[in-house]
Amino acid sequence: MINSETQDQSYLKQILENSPDGMFTTDTELNICYVNSAFCRMLGYTEDELTGTSITNYLGDLNILEACQAEVAAKGKCNDQETIFIRKDGSVVHISKNVQAILNGDGSFREILVTIRDMTQLHALNKNLSESKEQLQTYNFELEKTLENLRKTQKKLVEAEKMASLGSLVAGVAHEINTPLGVGVTSVSALHGELKELQSKFNDDALTRTSLDEYFEHADKLCSISFQNLRRAAELIKSFKQVAVDQALEELREIDLKLYCDEILNSLGPKFKNTSISIHNQCDEGIKFSTYAGAIYQILSNLLLNSLVHAYDEEHKEGEIIIDAQHNSDSITINYRDNGKGIPDELQKKIFDPFFTTRRGSGGTGLGLSIAYNLVTASLDGTIDVKSEQRQGTHFSINIPVHNKLTSQEQNTV
């Protein structure tokens, strides 16, 4: 609060006029005593039109007055309160306001000083983001219903054909849909968090050109990730019948393994953003070969998400994941290592079984490693082995023939 013995009226007027923010004072009856030019421009009125009128004439939400007045009476101020004002042309301006009492020498209230910041643009951005998130949640609900139907089909397939049927039919489809959908939701949530951080800096007068440029750069990247993954989910739904009978979710094409691993890590970046887990791509340079890129993506993303869910807990919060690869004479070996809590010996023979999970009821479905196993052995004609020691981490070794039988058969038809 401000004491009038040290802050006279002319001094206050000087503060108001020099401020880039809208500022005004009112008497105890909420009649405007003084306004600065920034506030006049914000509402579209002249100083003469505003002076002497009640501030309630311009407030779009009168319900906040009682709470604000009570806080000012108790503390001498009321900070970071958001509301709306009505401009002269009838349009609405969203603002954030700080209220401070000006006291007489005897401690009684003389005037109230109000500082406001125009939040209209940030409010519009937040509204657009909320609408996008709501639309995404609608898509999520519809896809969840589809996934539920797929899971029911999976149960019947496992009973009839065990792991071979699960890998070749619906299980891969269900998990493939769930992964890009989860990445899309995570990207939008991360974008929403950065927007809130930007808004906080704006409210604290800490917003800089550098932080704004960084936000635009991150927002563009996150939107791109969301679009790519949601488009992938939509394409998978559309082509469900084809995917259900064909494990090869993508056409055979040549990839640079190190660069492709970078793309996978980039797409899963939001999942690991708020963790203390570092991921290192140490694949050899120049490993190029023809394969089903979608299978490689699914295998590595399943391993990464499996580590995130199972390898690190309260005791193992910090961690390191290393992916390396070497090109042998007739095969590619991919090594995946995490330094998490490891897998008990009695469970290592079960981790590739469908629906086996130690996190039942906590988000685990028991499909991630099962699908990775089926993609390696059936789609890529390779092998996957696991070695693990408790508190020492887990090592998956994947060996893929450069000219596996699926690749050779397709090449022979050309």
C-alpha positions as CSV (number, residue, x, y, z in Angstrom):
1,M,0.0,0.0,0.0
2,I,1.0,3.6,-0.6
3,N,1.0,6.3,2.2
4,S,0.0,9.7,1.0
5,E,2.5,11.4,3.3
6,T,5.4,10.1,1.1
7,Q,3.5,9.9,-2.2
8,D,1.7,13.1,-3.1
9,Q,-0.9,13.4,-5.9
10,S,1.5,14.9,-8.5
11,Y,4.0,12.1,-7.9
12,L,1.3,9.5,-8.5
13,K,0.2,11.2,-11.7
14,Q,3.8,11.1,-12.9
15,I,4.0,7.4,-12.2
16,L,0.7,6.8,-14.0
17,E,1.7,8.7,-17.1
18,N,5.1,7.1,-17.4
19,S,3.7,3.6,-17.2
20,P,3.2,1.6,-20.4
21,D,0.4,-0.3,-18.6
22,G,-3.1,1.1,-18.2
23,M,-3.4,2.7,-14.7
24,F,-6.1,4.7,-12.9
25,T,-7.2,5.6,-9.4
26,T,-10.6,5.6,-7.8
27,D,-12.1,6.9,-4.6
28,T,-13.6,4.6,-2.0
29,E,-16.9,4.7,-3.9
30,L,-15.1,3.4,-7.0
31,N,-15.5,6.6,-9.0
32,I,-12.5,7.3,-11.3
33,C,-10.3,10.1,-10.0
34,Y,-7.4,9.9,-12.5
35,V,-6.6,7.8,-15.6
36,N,-3.4,7.6,-17.7
37,S,-3.3,7.8,-21.5
38,A,-2.6,4.0,-21.8
39,F,-5.9,3.2,-20.1
40,C,-7.7,5.6,-22.3
41,R,-6.3,4.0,-25.4
42,M,-7.2,0.6,-24.1
43,L,-10.9,1.4,-23.6
44,G,-11.2,3.9,-26.4
45,Y,-12.4,6.8,-24.2
46,T,-10.9,10.2,-23.5
47,E,-9.7,11.2,-20.1
48,D,-12.7,13.6,-19.6
49,E,-15.2,10.8,-20.5
50,L,-13.7,8.5,-17.9
51,T,-13.0,10.9,-15.0
52,G,-15.7,11.0,-12.4
53,T,-17.6,8.0,-13.7
54,S,-17.8,4.7,-11.8
55,I,-15.4,2.0,-12.8
56,T,-18.3,-0.5,-12.6
57,N,-19.6,1.0,-15.9
58,Y,-16.7,-0.6,-17.7
59,L,-16.3,-3.9,-15.8
60,G,-17.6,-6.9,-17.6
61,D,-17.7,-9.0,-14.5
62,L,-18.9,-7.3,-11.3
63,N,-18.7,-10.5,-9.3
64,I,-15.0,-10.1,-8.6
65,L,-15.5,-6.7,-6.9
66,E,-16.5,-8.0,-3.5
67,A,-13.6,-10.4,-3.2
68,C,-11.1,-7.8,-4.4
69,Q,-12.4,-5.1,-2.0
70,A,-12.2,-7.6,0.9
71,E,-8.6,-8.4,0.0
72,V,-7.6,-4.8,-0.4
73,A,-9.2,-4.0,3.0
74,A,-7.3,-6.8,4.6
75,K,-3.9,-6.6,2.9
76,G,-3.9,-3.2,1.2
77,K,-3.5,-4.9,-2.2
78,C,-5.0,-7.5,-4.6
79,N,-2.6,-8.9,-7.2
80,D,-2.9,-10.9,-10.4
81,Q,-6.7,-10.8,-10.7
82,E,-8.0,-11.5,-14.2
83,T,-11.3,-10.0,-15.5
84,I,-12.7,-8.2,-18.6
85,F,-13.4,-4.6,-19.4
86,I,-15.9,-3.3,-22.0
87,R,-14.5,-0.9,-24.6
88,K,-16.4,2.1,-25.8
89,D,-17.2,0.3,-29.1
90,G,-18.7,-2.6,-27.0
91,S,-15.9,-5.1,-27.6
92,V,-14.2,-6.9,-24.8
93,V,-10.6,-6.6,-23.5
94,H,-9.3,-9.4,-21.3
95,I,-7.0,-7.9,-18.6
96,S,-4.9,-8.8,-15.5
97,K,-5.1,-6.2,-12.8
98,N,-3.2,-5.4,-9.6
99,V,-4.9,-3.2,-7.0
100,Q,-3.2,-1.2,-4.3
101,A,-4.6,1.0,-1.6
102,I,-3.4,4.7,-1.2
103,L,-3.7,5.8,2.5
104,N,-4.1,9.1,4.2
105,G,-1.7,10.0,7.0
106,D,-4.0,8.5,9.6
107,G,-4.1,5.2,7.8
108,S,-7.5,5.6,6.3
109,F,-8.2,4.8,2.6
110,R,-8.0,7.8,0.3
111,E,-7.8,6.2,-3.2
112,I,-7.2,2.9,-4.9
113,L,-4.5,2.6,-7.5
114,V,-5.2,0.0,-10.2
115,T,-2.7,-1.3,-12.8
116,I,-3.9,-3.4,-15.7
117,R,-2.3,-5.4,-18.5
118,D,-4.0,-6.3,-21.8
119,M,-4.2,-10.1,-22.0
120,T,-6.5,-10.3,-25.0
121,Q,-3.9,-11.9,-27.3
122,L,-2.8,-14.4,-24.8
123,H,-6.4,-15.2,-23.9
124,A,-7.1,-15.8,-27.6
125,L,-4.1,-18.1,-27.9
126,N,-5.2,-20.0,-24.8
127,K,-8.8,-20.3,-26.1
128,N,-7.5,-21.7,-29.4
129,L,-5.3,-24.2,-27.6
130,S,-8.2,-25.3,-25.3
131,E,-10.4,-25.8,-28.4
132,S,-7.7,-27.9,-30.0
133,K,-7.2,-29.9,-26.8
134,E,-10.9,-30.5,-26.5
135,Q,-11.0,-31.7,-30.1
136,L,-8.1,-34.0,-29.5
137,Q,-9.9,-35.4,-26.4
138,T,-12.9,-36.1,-28.6
139,Y,-10.7,-38.0,-31.1
140,N,-9.1,-39.8,-28.1
141,F,-12.5,-40.9,-26.8
142,E,-13.5,-42.2,-30.2
143,L,-10.2,-44.0,-30.7
144,E,-10.4,-45.5,-27.1
145,K,-13.7,-47.1,-28.1
146,T,-12.1,-48.6,-31.2
147,L,-9.1,-49.8,-29.0
148,E,-11.5,-51.4,-26.6
149,N,-13.1,-53.4,-29.4
150,L,-9.6,-54.4,-30.6
151,R,-8.6,-55.5,-27.1
152,K,-11.6,-57.8,-26.9
153,T,-10.6,-59.3,-30.2
154,Q,-7.0,-59.7,-28.9
155,K,-8.1,-61.7,-26.0
156,K,-9.9,-64.2,-28.3
157,L,-6.8,-64.4,-30.6
158,V,-4.4,-65.1,-27.7
159,E,-6.6,-68.0,-26.5
160,A,-6.6,-69.5,-30.0
161,E,-3.2,-68.8,-31.4
162,K,-1.1,-67.4,-28.5
163,M,1.7,-65.1,-29.5
164,A,1.8,-65.7,-33.3
165,S,-1.8,-64.7,-33.7
166,L,-1.5,-61.7,-31.4
167,G,1.5,-60.4,-33.3
168,S,0.0,-60.9,-36.8
169,L,-3.4,-59.4,-36.2
170,V,-5.0,-56.8,-34.0
171,A,-2.5,-56.4,-31.2
172,G,0.0,-54.6,-33.3
173,V,-2.7,-52.4,-34.7
174,A,-4.1,-51.4,-31.2
175,H,-0.6,-50.5,-29.9
176,E,0.4,-48.7,-33.1
177,I,-2.7,-46.5,-32.8
178,N,-2.1,-45.9,-29.1
179,T,1.5,-44.8,-29.5
180,P,1.1,-41.8,-31.9
181,L,-2.1,-40.8,-30.1
182,G,-0.2,-40.7,-26.8
183,V,2.6,-38.7,-28.4
184,G,0.0,-36.2,-29.8
185,V,-1.7,-35.7,-26.5
186,T,1.6,-35.3,-24.7
187,S,2.8,-32.7,-27.3
188,V,-0.4,-30.6,-26.9
189,S,0.0,-30.8,-23.1
190,A,3.6,-29.7,-23.3
191,L,2.5,-26.8,-25.6
192,H,-0.1,-25.8,-23.1
193,G,2.5,-25.8,-20.3
194,E,4.8,-23.6,-22.3
195,L,2.0,-21.2,-23.0
196,K,1.2,-21.0,-19.2
197,E,4.9,-20.3,-18.6
198,L,4.9,-17.5,-21.3
199,Q,1.8,-16.0,-19.7
200,S,3.4,-16.1,-16.3
201,K,6.5,-14.2,-17.6
202,F,4.2,-11.7,-19.3
203,N,2.3,-11.1,-16.0
204,D,5.7,-10.6,-14.1
205,D,7.0,-8.2,-16.8
206,A,9.7,-10.8,-17.5
207,L,8.8,-11.5,-21.1
208,T,11.7,-11.0,-23.4
209,R,12.1,-11.2,-27.2
210,T,14.4,-14.2,-26.7
211,S,11.8,-16.1,-24.6
212,L,9.1,-15.3,-27.1
213,D,11.2,-16.5,-30.0
214,E,12.0,-19.7,-28.0
215,Y,8.3,-20.2,-27.4
216,F,7.4,-19.8,-31.1
217,E,10.2,-22.3,-32.0
218,H,9.0,-24.9,-29.5
219,A,5.3,-24.3,-30.4
220,D,6.1,-25.0,-34.1
221,K,8.0,-28.2,-33.2
222,L,5.3,-29.5,-30.9
223,C,2.5,-28.7,-33.3
224,S,4.4,-30.5,-36.0
225,I,4.9,-33.6,-33.8
226,S,1.2,-33.6,-32.9
227,F,0.1,-33.3,-36.5
228,Q,2.4,-36.0,-37.7
229,N,1.4,-38.5,-35.0
230,L,-2.4,-37.7,-35.1
231,R,-2.3,-38.1,-38.9
232,R,-0.6,-41.4,-38.5
233,A,-3.3,-42.6,-36.1
234,A,-6.0,-41.5,-38.5
235,E,-4.4,-43.3,-41.4
236,L,-4.1,-46.5,-39.3
237,I,-7.8,-46.3,-38.3
238,K,-8.7,-45.8,-42.0
239,S,-6.7,-48.8,-43.1
240,F,-7.6,-51.1,-40.2
241,K,-8.6,-54.1,-42.4
242,Q,-5.3,-54.0,-44.2
243,V,-3.3,-53.6,-41.1
244,A,-5.1,-56.4,-39.3
245,V,-3.8,-58.9,-41.8
246,D,-0.4,-57.4,-42.6
247,Q,2.3,-56.8,-39.9
248,A,4.3,-54.6,-42.3
249,L,2.6,-51.3,-41.4
250,E,4.7,-49.4,-44.0
251,E,6.2,-50.1,-47.4
252,L,9.7,-51.4,-47.6
253,R,12.2,-48.5,-47.9
254,E,15.8,-47.7,-47.2
255,I,16.6,-45.9,-43.9
256,D,19.7,-44.4,-42.4
257,L,19.5,-46.1,-38.9
258,K,21.2,-43.3,-36.9
259,L,19.1,-40.6,-38.5
260,Y,15.9,-42.6,-38.1
261,C,16.7,-43.2,-34.4
262,D,17.0,-39.4,-34.1
263,E,13.5,-39.1,-35.6
264,I,12.1,-41.7,-33.1
265,L,13.7,-39.9,-30.1
266,N,12.4,-36.6,-31.3
267,S,8.9,-37.9,-31.6
268,L,9.0,-39.3,-28.1
269,G,10.8,-36.3,-26.7
270,P,7.7,-34.9,-24.8
271,K,7.4,-38.2,-22.9
272,F,10.8,-37.8,-21.4
273,K,10.8,-34.0,-21.1
274,N,10.0,-33.8,-17.4
275,T,12.1,-36.8,-16.3
276,S,15.7,-37.2,-15.3
277,I,16.4,-39.8,-18.0
278,S,18.9,-39.0,-20.7
279,I,18.9,-40.9,-24.0
280,H,22.0,-41.3,-26.2
281,N,21.9,-42.4,-29.8
282,Q,25.3,-44.0,-30.4
283,C,24.5,-45.9,-33.6
284,D,27.4,-46.1,-36.1
285,E,27.3,-43.6,-38.9
286,G,26.2,-44.7,-42.4
287,I,24.1,-47.8,-41.6
288,K,21.7,-47.8,-44.5
289,F,19.5,-50.8,-45.3
290,S,16.0,-51.6,-46.7
291,T,13.5,-52.5,-44.0
292,Y,10.0,-51.8,-42.7
293,A,10.6,-48.5,-41.0
294,G,7.3,-48.7,-39.1
295,A,8.5,-51.9,-37.4
296,I,11.8,-50.3,-36.4
297,Y,9.9,-47.3,-35.0
298,Q,7.5,-49.5,-33.1
299,I,10.2,-51.7,-31.6
300,L,12.4,-48.9,-30.3
301,S,9.5,-46.8,-29.1
302,N,8.1,-49.8,-27.2
303,L,11.4,-50.4,-25.5
304,L,11.8,-46.7,-24.6
305,L,8.3,-46.5,-23.2
306,N,8.8,-49.8,-21.3
307,S,11.9,-48.4,-19.7
308,L,10.0,-45.2,-18.8
309,V,7.2,-47.1,-17.1
310,H,9.1,-50.0,-15.5
311,A,12.8,-49.3,-15.2
312,Y,12.7,-46.1,-13.2
313,D,10.7,-45.4,-10.0
314,E,11.1,-43.4,-6.8
315,E,14.3,-45.3,-6.0
316,H,15.7,-44.9,-9.6
317,K,14.5,-41.5,-10.7
318,E,17.6,-40.6,-12.7
319,G,18.7,-42.8,-15.5
320,E,20.5,-43.2,-18.8
321,I,19.4,-45.1,-22.0
322,I,21.9,-45.9,-24.7
323,I,21.1,-47.1,-28.2
324,D,23.9,-48.3,-30.4
325,A,24.1,-50.3,-33.6
326,Q,26.7,-52.0,-35.8
327,H,26.6,-53.3,-39.3
328,N,28.0,-56.8,-39.5
329,S,28.6,-58.8,-42.7
330,D,25.0,-59.9,-43.2
331,S,23.0,-58.4,-40.3
332,I,22.4,-55.3,-38.2
333,T,22.8,-55.6,-34.4
334,I,20.9,-53.0,-32.3
335,N,21.8,-52.8,-28.6
336,Y,19.4,-51.1,-26.3
337,R,20.5,-50.5,-22.7
338,D,19.0,-48.8,-19.7
339,N,20.5,-48.6,-16.2
340,G,17.2,-48.9,-14.4
341,K,16.2,-51.3,-11.6
342,G,16.5,-54.4,-13.8
343,I,14.2,-57.4,-14.2
344,P,14.1,-60.3,-11.6
345,D,15.4,-63.6,-12.9
346,E,12.1,-65.3,-12.5
347,L,10.3,-62.8,-14.7
348,Q,12.8,-62.6,-17.6
349,K,11.2,-65.7,-19.4
350,K,7.8,-64.0,-19.2
351,I,8.4,-60.5,-20.4
352,F,7.6,-61.3,-24.1
353,D,4.3,-63.1,-23.2
354,P,1.2,-61.2,-24.3
355,F,-0.6,-59.4,-21.5
356,F,2.1,-60.1,-18.9
357,T,2.8,-57.0,-16.9
358,T,3.9,-56.1,-13.3
359,R,1.9,-52.9,-13.5
360,R,-1.6,-54.2,-13.9
361,G,-4.0,-51.5,-12.8
362,S,-1.3,-48.8,-13.1
363,G,-1.4,-48.3,-16.8
364,G,0.5,-51.5,-17.9
365,T,-1.2,-53.6,-20.6
366,G,1.5,-56.3,-21.1
367,L,1.5,-55.7,-24.9
368,G,4.6,-53.5,-25.4
369,L,7.4,-56.1,-25.3
370,S,5.1,-58.8,-26.8
371,I,4.5,-56.7,-29.9
372,A,8.3,-55.8,-30.1
373,Y,9.1,-59.5,-30.0
374,N,6.6,-60.3,-32.8
375,L,7.8,-57.4,-35.0
376,V,11.5,-58.5,-34.6
377,T,10.9,-62.2,-35.2
378,A,8.0,-62.1,-37.7
379,S,8.2,-58.8,-39.6
380,L,12.0,-58.5,-39.7
381,D,12.9,-62.2,-39.5
382,G,15.4,-61.4,-36.6
383,T,16.0,-62.3,-33.0
384,I,15.7,-60.4,-29.8
385,D,17.4,-61.4,-26.5
386,V,17.4,-59.9,-23.1
387,K,19.9,-59.8,-20.2
388,S,19.2,-58.1,-17.0
389,E,20.4,-57.9,-13.4
390,Q,18.5,-56.2,-10.6
391,R,19.8,-52.7,-9.9
392,Q,22.2,-53.1,-12.9
393,G,19.8,-52.3,-15.7
394,T,18.5,-54.2,-18.8
395,H,20.1,-55.0,-22.2
396,F,18.1,-55.9,-25.3
397,S,20.1,-57.2,-28.2
398,I,18.3,-57.2,-31.6
399,N,19.8,-58.9,-34.6
400,I,18.2,-58.2,-38.0
401,P,19.3,-59.9,-41.2
402,V,20.1,-57.3,-43.9
403,H,18.4,-59.5,-46.5
404,N,15.7,-61.1,-44.4
405,K,13.2,-63.4,-46.1
406,L,10.5,-60.8,-46.3
407,T,12.8,-58.4,-48.0
408,S,14.1,-61.1,-50.4
409,Q,10.6,-62.2,-51.3
410,E,9.5,-58.6,-52.1
411,Q,12.7,-57.9,-54.1
412,N,12.2,-61.1,-56.1
413,T,8.8,-59.8,-57.2
414,V,10.2,-56.6,-58.6
